[in-house]
Each structure stands twice: as structure tokens, then as C-alpha cells.
Amino acid sequence: MNTVSTLTREQTLREMGLGPVWKLAIRAPAEGANTFPLSQGEGSRVRVGDDHRPLVGGCDEVLVSQDASSNDWSALQSAVLDCRLCTLCQQRKQAVLGVGDVQADWLFVGEGPGADEDEKGEPFVGQAGKLLDNMLAAIELKRGHDVYIANAVKCRPPGNRTPTDEELNSCRPYLKQQIAMIKPRLIVTLGGTAAKTLLQRDEIKVGSLRGQVHEYEGIPLIVTYHPSYLLRSPMEKAKAWEDLCFMRRTMFDLKQ
């Protein structure tokens, strides 16, 4: 399990490669309010939940419940643990369902487990996970608190290659069931593979889909870069920061 980042906001932005240029203007909230600013210079704020909701994490993969209203996470985990719908099950160490608050407003969806995730049974625990945690901290979120993290596929593709369409189609019912049970206010897809899975498009270019509110079965969806891509292309981190601010503005509007 990743430890929650203890970096200050400035340290977090520096970690993302944004530096002091991208500081947020922080205004004093009303007494007793649990809020944070939307973006640089803006006064609108979003409330952060204080309630402690149940956490679900780790490994697990047969058949997903046909009842979308079912909230049986144990059954879903068992289904994922026993899944043999595609060849990814043959080399996995663990199937990785997801981790976080099962009643979260925020759902982040990545591509699939890597070597670290396959070993530990939790999504985003390597260097990309560290960056994702820092990105969440930059908008005063953290995994397990009003945030759920999942992947488009639940087993590691060999060599961390991009999942095939067959593999994505095999795993889509699991992700669909997770979304139906969580009922998030906002879905954020991390990278083109997750966007392709939920938007059902053949060709996905993250750059052309950023800065817009898309939709998955009536739920607003925002597309941004995968943390692994940002590690390889640090010059794109400024765009990722724009996306984070856009996410918060969108969530603020959703809560009005």
C-alpha cells in the first residue's frame, strides 16, 4: 500500500516538474469549511468529504453479476481472481481489481497492472503510482479518501505491452460493474487505453480529447495523460496540471 504523500503543495508541484510558476492562489476558507481553491486565482471551492468510507483493494478475478445494482464486492473480487476469459491470466501473479473508496465521487482508470502492481496486487504502486499520488495531492485528494483507482485490464500484459482489443473486451464487464457499484460523479481516464475502453473509440489521441467533458453512460468523463507517459515526457506535466484544474472545476460544477 502506498503511503500518502506528506509533501507540501509547493513540493508536490515541484515533484510534478511544474515549479513555482504553477502555484495555486490560496484564500482563507470560511470558518469550519473543508474546502480548497479550484485553480490559480480562482475563488470557487469544492468541498472534500470527511466521512470514512469502506476501502476495497488488491487482487482478486468468473462471471460479473448481471445485476448492476449489486454491491457485492467480494463476489466481484472472486470473479476477477478466477477469471480465464483471456490469455493474460496465464502469466499473472495476481489479478488486480482496484483500490479505494467504493462510494467515491472520483474514479481514476488506468491501463493495466505493471510489474510492481502484479507483485503487490494493487494498482499504481510503482513510480507511476508515486506520481499519481502527487497529482492527487496537488488537488488535495488521496487514494482511499473519496477516490477509487482501477484499470482497464486486471492482469499484467507481458512486458507491460498495451492490452489488445480482445483483452480489453474481456475485462470491460468487470470495469463496467465497478462503475455501476461505485456510482462516481466523475471518471478520469489516465491515458489512451482507458479512454478507448470507456468511450468505445477505435482511435484515441489523448491530446485531442483533453479539456473536454465526455460521457460514459451518463457519467461525466475527463481524459488526461497516464502518469507513466508523464514520466517519459516531463514537458507534458504542465498540460497535466491544466487537466487537474479542469477536473476540479468540473467536480465543483457537478456538486452545485
N, C-alpha and C positions, 0 to 999 in steps of 0.2 A: 504494500500500500504506500503510495506516495505521501510524504509529509507535506502539509500545507505550507506554501511559501510564507516566509516571515520577512521578505524583503519589503522595504518602503516602496511607495508608489514610484519615486524617482529611480530607485534601484531597479524596480521591475521594468520600467520603460528603458533604462539603460541596458538591461539584460536582453530586451527585445531588439536592441540596436537603434532605438529611437532617440535617446539622449534628451537633454533638457529642452530641446526645441518643441517637444510634444507634451509638455506639462499640461495638466488639466487645471483650470481655474477652480479652486475650491471655495465655496461660500458657506458661511455658517448656517447649518440647518436650524429649523425651529426646535425649541427645547423638547427633548424626548424623541425627536424624529430619527428614524433609522433610514437615512437616505444618502444618495451620492449624486454628483453632478453628471449631466449627460455627456458633455464634451467641452472643449476649450471655450471658455467664455459664456457658456450657456447656463441659465439658472434653473431650467426644468430638472426635476429629480425623479428617481424611481425608488420605490420602497423595496427594501430587502427583507424577506421573511425571517422571522426569529424562531419559528417553530422547529422542533426537532422531529424530522420525519424519518420513517424507516429506511435503512440502507440495504441495498442488494448488490452483491458484487461477485466477480470471479467466474470460475469455469462452470461450465455445465453445457450439452447439446443433445425426437422422433416426430412426432406429429404435433404441430401447433394447434392449440384449442381453436375450434371453428367458431366459438362464442367470443366475439370481440369484447364483450362486457366482462369476461372472466378476468379476475385479477390473481390468478393462481401462479405466482412467480416460481414456486417450487416445481410445478408441472412443466413450466416453460424451460426452466433450467435443466430438468431431467431430459426433456425433448432435445435440447441442444447438445447435451452431453452424449446422448445415444445416437445422434444424427449420423446417417450414412448416405445422405442424398447426393453427395458429390465426392470426388476423389480427394478433397482436402483433408478428409478425416484420416486418411491412410498414414500421413506423416506428422500429424499434430501431436504435441504433448498434452495440451489442454485445449478445450473449446472455450472461447471467451464470450460470454453473453453480454456483459456490460457491468457498470458500477455506478452507484449514486443513489439519489433520492428518487424513489419510484412515484412520487407525486410532484415532480419538479416542473417548474414553469419553463426551464431551459433544457433542451435536448441537443447535445452535440453528437454528430455522427461522423466517424472517420471511415477509413477504407477497410482495414483488417489488422489482425494481430501481427506484430513483428516477433523477432526472436525473444526479446525481453517479455513481451506480453504472453507468448506461448509458454514461457517458463513459469511465469507468476500467475497466469490466469486472470489478468486484469488489463483493460485497455489503457494505452498511453502511459506506460511506466518507464520508458527509456528516455533518451534525450528529447525526443519529440513530446513526450509526456511532460517533461520539465518545462518546456517552452509553453505548452498548452496551459499548465498550471499558472505560469507567469502571465499569460494572456488573460486568463480568468481573473487573476488578482488585480490586473490593471483596471478592470471594471468592477472590482470588489465582489467577485464571485469566487467560489472554490468548490472543488469536486465534493460531492456528498451533501451539499447545502443548496437546495433548490436547483441542482444541476445533476443531470444524468448523462453519462457518456457511453456510447455504443459504437459499433462498427457495422459496415455493410455486410461483411462476411465474418463468421465467428471462429474460423480456423485459419491458421497462418498459411498463406500461399508459399510454396517452396521458393527459397531465395528472396523472399519478400517481393515477388513479382506482382504486377497488377492482376487482380482476380478476373477470370474470364466471365463472359456473359452467362454461361451455364452455371458457374459458381455463384454469381450474384443472384440469379433467378432462384437457385436452390435455397439460398439464405434469406431472400426477401420476405417470406412469410414470417420468419422469426422477428425481423426488424419491424414488420407491419404490426405484429402482435404487441411488441414492446411499446410502440407508439400508441396503439389503442388503449393499453393499460395505463400508461403514464399520463396521457392527455396533456401534452405540453402546450404552453401558449405559443412557443416559438421553437422552431427547429433550425439549427445551424449545421450545414454540411461543410465538412472540412476536406476540401479537395474535390477533384472532378469525379472520382469514382462514386462517392457518396451522393453527390448531386445527380449523377446519371441514374443511380438506383432509385431515388425517390422522385425525380422529375420525369423518369422514363423517356430519356432522350438518347439517341444513338451517339451524337457527338456533343461533348461538353467542353467548353472553354471557360475556365473559372473567371478569367479577366473580363469576359463579355457579360457574365451573369452577376458580377459584384454590384453592390449599390442598389439592388432592386429587391422588392419583396415578392417572392414567388409563392407557390402554394402547394401543399401536399394534403389532399383530402380535406380541404377547408382550413388547414393549419398554416399560418404564415411560415415561410422558409427563406432563409438567407444563405447565400453561398459565399464562402471565403476560402483562403488557401489552407492547405494542410500544413501543420507545423513542420513536418519533415521537409516539405518544399521550402519553407521559410529558412530552415537551417542550411539548405543548399543554396538558397538565393536570398541572402540577407538584405539586399537592396529592396526587396518587396515587403519588408516589415512595416514600412511606413503605410503602405496600402492596407496591410492587415490591421493597423491601428485605426485607419479610417473605417474599416469594416466593424471593428469593435464599437466605435462610437455610433455607427449606424444601427448596430444591434440594440444598443441601449435606447436610442431614440425610438426605435420600433417597439421595444418592450414597454417603454413609457406610454406610448400611444395605445397599446393593447390593454393597459391597465386603467385607462381613463373611462 
